[in-house]
Amino acid sequence: MAARNLATSLKCRNNIRPMDRYDRLPPELRRWITTAALPWSASSVLRLWSRLHRETGGDVAAMTAGLDQAERRMLDRDRKAIWGADYPNAATGTGRAVTARNRLASFAE
């Protein structure tokens, strides 16, 4: 019998049949998830969708824009945590954004 790791700080979730939850999402939300940059779970995206539904009165375009905005905020937060607040400008040390041309120019110097 394998020992269980009971000392983990991760929340234990009873996420039985996650595809069933995905299948029950509204069609507009399922369409949005297919183009999302982050791996949203059905539970978390439905929670956000429900909040946006209350705030916008069910305007699908506004709800989709709200999902896009939430995802941009999460990506921006992750970008700052992973690469630093000055990314991509900090990489060259010149205040210029890193591009293929800038990268090649730095090798020539």
C-alpha positions in Angstrom: 0.0 0.0 0.0 1.5 3.4 -1.0 1.9 6.1 1.6 -0.2 9.2 1.1 1.3 12.7 1.3 -0.9 14.2 4.0 1.6 17.1 4.6 0.9 18.9 1.4 -0.4 22.5 1.4 -2.4 21.9 -1.7 -6.2 21.9 -1.3 -7.8 18.6 -1.7 -10.5 18.8 -4.2 -13.2 16.3 -5.1 -13.2 17.0 -8.8 -15.1 14.1 -10.1 -15.6 13.9 -13.8 -14.2 17.3 -14.9 -15.3 16.8 -18.5 -18.9 16.6 -17.3 -18.5 20.0 -15.8 -16.9 21.3 -19.1 -19.8 19.8 -21.1 -22.3 21.7 -19.0 -20.7 25.1 -19.6 -22.6 27.6 -21.7 -21.7 27.4 -25.5 -20.3 31.0 -25.5 -18.0 30.2 -22.6 -16.9 26.9 -24.2 -16.1 28.8 -27.4 -14.0 31.4 -25.4 -12.1 28.6 -23.5 -10.9 27.2 -26.9 -8.9 30.4 -27.5 -7.8 31.0 -24.0 -4.1 31.4 -23.3 -4.3 29.8 -19.8 -5.5 26.3 -18.9 -8.8 27.3 -17.2 -10.7 24.7 -15.2 -14.4 24.5 -15.8 -15.1 25.4 -12.2 -13.0 28.6 -12.1 -14.1 29.9 -15.5 -17.7 29.3 -14.6 -17.3 31.1 -11.4 -15.9 34.2 -13.2 -18.6 33.9 -16.0 -21.4 33.9 -13.3 -20.0 37.0 -11.7 -19.6 38.7 -15.0 -23.2 37.7 -15.9 -24.5 39.4 -12.7 -22.4 42.5 -13.4 -23.2 43.0 -17.1 -26.8 41.8 -17.0 -26.0 38.9 -19.4 -24.4 40.9 -22.2 -22.3 38.2 -23.8 -19.9 40.6 -25.5 -19.2 42.4 -22.3 -18.8 39.1 -20.4 -16.3 37.8 -23.1 -14.4 41.1 -22.8 -14.4 40.7 -19.0 -12.9 37.2 -19.4 -10.2 38.6 -21.8 -9.4 41.3 -19.2 -9.1 38.8 -16.4 -6.8 36.6 -18.4 -4.6 39.6 -19.4 -4.3 40.5 -15.7 -3.3 37.0 -14.8 -0.8 36.8 -17.6 0.6 40.2 -16.6 0.9 39.2 -12.9 2.7 36.0 -14.0 5.0 37.9 -16.4 6.1 40.2 -13.6 6.7 37.3 -11.1 8.6 35.2 -13.6 10.6 37.8 -15.7 10.4 40.9 -13.6 8.5 44.2 -14.0 10.7 45.6 -16.7 10.4 42.6 -19.1 11.1 42.8 -22.1 13.1 46.1 -21.8 15.4 44.9 -19.0 16.9 42.1 -21.1 18.9 44.4 -23.3 20.0 46.8 -20.6 19.3 49.7 -23.1 15.7 50.3 -22.4 14.8 48.9 -25.8 12.5 46.0 -26.2 14.1 42.7 -27.1 13.6 42.0 -30.8 15.5 39.8 -33.3 17.2 42.9 -34.7 18.2 44.2 -31.3 19.5 40.8 -30.3 21.6 40.6 -33.5 22.9 44.1 -33.0 24.1 43.2 -29.5 26.2 40.4 -30.8 27.8 42.7 -33.4 28.9 45.2 -30.6 
